[in-house]
Amino acid sequence: MHSPFKAASALTRSITRAGGLSLAAGVLGAGLLGGCQQQPNGGPIALTTNNPFRTGLQNAAVCTLSPITQDGANHYAITMTVSNEGGVCGFPAPGNNGKQYASYGVDPSPAAGQVYMYNWDGKTDVDFTPRPGQQGQETFGVVLIPAGTAPRATMTVTVNAGATPASTATPAATAPAAVTPTPAATAPKAAAKETKATKTKVRRHHRVVRARAHRKAR
């Protein structure tokens, strides 16, 4: 059974020696043939419990893939928009009649992220995880080698890192309506004190009443 790890390792060594020439040849072929065909990207790859290559990983909050374009016979391109919180964004490699490749590799590698390739469920998958907090655009290359004598294919992946997930805006908190304080109950005013003149008048009235009563008694 073919081991994707051994194949990738062997290909990496061969690319170190002649990978630049191989990738350049693919781009040159694309320029000569011209034209641009689109095909579905097959992704993003969902995390599944039975995929051993994604154990312990999480999906990027944002993972948006453009359609895959094919420039010429053996060169592909895709644009990936991904958030930078440490999640993974991936897609199945195109071509080879939808089957997995016998070998594969990365050339050139990304400057601010990690690429992980593996064969799983009959396909060759390409996963990319940007460096946490990474912002901006970069590219990396993928080399795909089918079994037998079929020519290898190359792919350019353009990454736009740092996308922010759309969020539902939380309505601003509404300040409670101002409460007008209820004025405190006013105690009834105390009765006005009797003036000195009033007291004198009352005393005179009392004396008059007593004097009249005294005369009647006689």
Secondary structure by P-SEA (a helix, b strand, c coil): cccaaaaaaaaaaaaaacaaaaaaaaaaaaaabbbbbbbbcccccccccccccccccccccbbbbcccccccccbbbbbbbbbccbbbbcccccccccccccccccccccccbbbbbbbcccbbbbbbbccccccccbbbbbbbbbccccbbbbbbbbbbcccccccccccccccccccccccccccccccccccaaaaaaaaaaaaaaaaaaaaaac
